[in-house]
C-alpha cells in the first residue's frame, strides 16, 4: 500500500518547516523527522538545535544528508509520517560532494519516483529559490537551476503541494494536507 506525499515549498524563514511539523503532529501517525542538515559551523549547529527544540520525544530522527532515498525506503511504514527537512540541504550536500551533475539528476529523479511509492505519509520540505536574484557565480546558478528542476519533479510526483509565505499556507495542488 502506498501512502500520501506532500511537498511544502517556501522561502527562507517562511514557516514551511513549522507547517510540515504541524501537519505531522496532527496526523495521528508515528512521527519520523528525516534530517538532511550537516553542522559544519557554529551557526548551523544553532539552527539544528532550534529545529530539535520544537520536536518532543515522540519524534524519531533519521540523519540522511546524502542517501535520502535509502533512509526513506527503510524509515517508514503504513503507521508513519516522515518529514524530510529539507530537500534544499540534501541537494546542496550532493552538489558539494563528489558527484557529477548527471549523478544529481539521477538522484533527484529517483527521489521523485520514490515519492509516490512510500507507505504512510511523507512530507517533503524544500526552498523555493527561483524568486530571488540571479546568483553572481556559476555554482550558485547551477544550484538554483538544479533546485528548480528538483522542485518541479517533486511537485509533479506528490499528491499535494503547499506554498508557505509569511507563515500562511496556500495549497497549489491536491487537497489541503491533514
N, C-alpha and C positions, 0 to 999 in steps of 0.2 A: 504494500500500500504506500503510495506517495502522499506527501503532505502538502502544506501550503507554503509558498515562498513570497516574501515581501522585500522590495528594495526601498530603502529610506535614503533619500538624497537631501543634501543641503550644503550650504557654505560653512566655513569655519565658525564655530560658536553659534550655530543656528538653532541648536536644540535637538538635532537629529538623533544623537545617542540617547539622550533622556527619553525621547519619544519611543525609540525602539525598546528600551528597557521597560518603559511603562506598559507597552503592548505585551511584552513577555511576562511581566509580573501579573497582569490580568488574565493571562491565558489559562491558568489552572494547570499548566504543564510543568514538568521538571525543567528548570532553567539552567542552560549552559551558555556561558559567555566565552566566545572564541576570540581571543585577543591576538592582534597582529602587530602591535607596537613593540618596539625594542627600545630600551632605555640606554641610549648612547651618551647621555649627558644629564646633568642635574635637573635642568628644566623639563626634560622628557620624563624623568623619574617623578617629578611633581605632578605632571599631567596624568600619568598612570595611577599614581596614588589617589588623585582626585576621583578618577573613574572607579577605583576599587572601593572607596568610601561610600559611594552611592549604592553599592550592592551589599545585601546582607548575606549571612552564612548559608542561605538556601540556594545560592548560586554556586555552580561548579565552574571553574575556569580552565580552559584549554589554551595553551600557548601555541600559536600557529603563524609565526612571522613569514614563513616561506611556503611550507607544504599545507596550504589551506584545504585543498581538495581531500588530502589524506585525513586531516583532522575531522572534516565534515562527514566523511564516509564512516568513521568509527565513533564519532561523538554523540550521535543522536539515536532516536528511536521514535516509535509512534507516540510515546508519552512525553516527548521532549520538545522544547522550543530552544533553538540555538540563535543567539545574537552574535553576528560576525561584525566586529568593530575593530578596524574598518578596512574596506577594500582598497582605499587610497594608500594606507600604510603598507598593506600587503603588496600592492603594485610597486610602491617605492622600494621596498626591500628586495623585490625580484629584479627591478631595473638596476639597482646599485650593486647587486650580486654579480655573479659570473655569467649569467645567461645572455644570449644574443636576443635581438628584437623578436625574431621568429619564435624563440622559446617563450617569450612573454605572451605573444599572440596565441600560441598553443595552450598555455596555462589559462589564459582568460577564456578561451573557447571551451576548455574542459570544465571550468568552473560554471560557466553559463549552462552547459549541458547538464551538469550535476544538479543545478538549482531545482529542476522540476522532478528529480528522482529521489530526493531525500525524504525520509519519513518525518512525521511530526510537523513542526513549523520551523522555518528558517527565516530570520530577518537579517538582511544584508544592509549594512550602513556604508555609505560612500559619499565623498565630497563631490559637489558639482563645481568643477573648476573652469568651465568654459565661459563663464560670465565676466571674468576679470580681464585684465590687460594681457596683451601678448607678451610672454616671457622674453627677456632680452638675451637669452642664451640657448644654445642648441639642446642641452639636456632638459631644460625647463619646457621648451616647445615639444620635445619628444614625449615628455611625461604628460603634459596637458592633452596632447593628441591621443596617447595610449589610454589615459583615464577616460576621455570622452568615448572612445570606442568600447572600453570595458563597460561603462555605464549604459551605453546603448544595448550591448549584448545582454546585460543583466536585466534591463527593463523589458526587453523582448521575452526573456525566459521566465520572469517572475509573474506570479498571479496578480499581485498588486504592486503599485508604485506610488510612493508618497513623497512629496517635496515639502521640506520643513524650512520655513522662513520666519525669523524672529520668534521662534518657538511655536509657530502656528502650522499645523499640518494641512496640506492640500492634497487630496487624493487625485492622482493623474490617471491611474489605470486600476480597474477592478474595484472591488468593494473596499470600504474603509476597514483596515485590519483591526481585529479584536482578539 
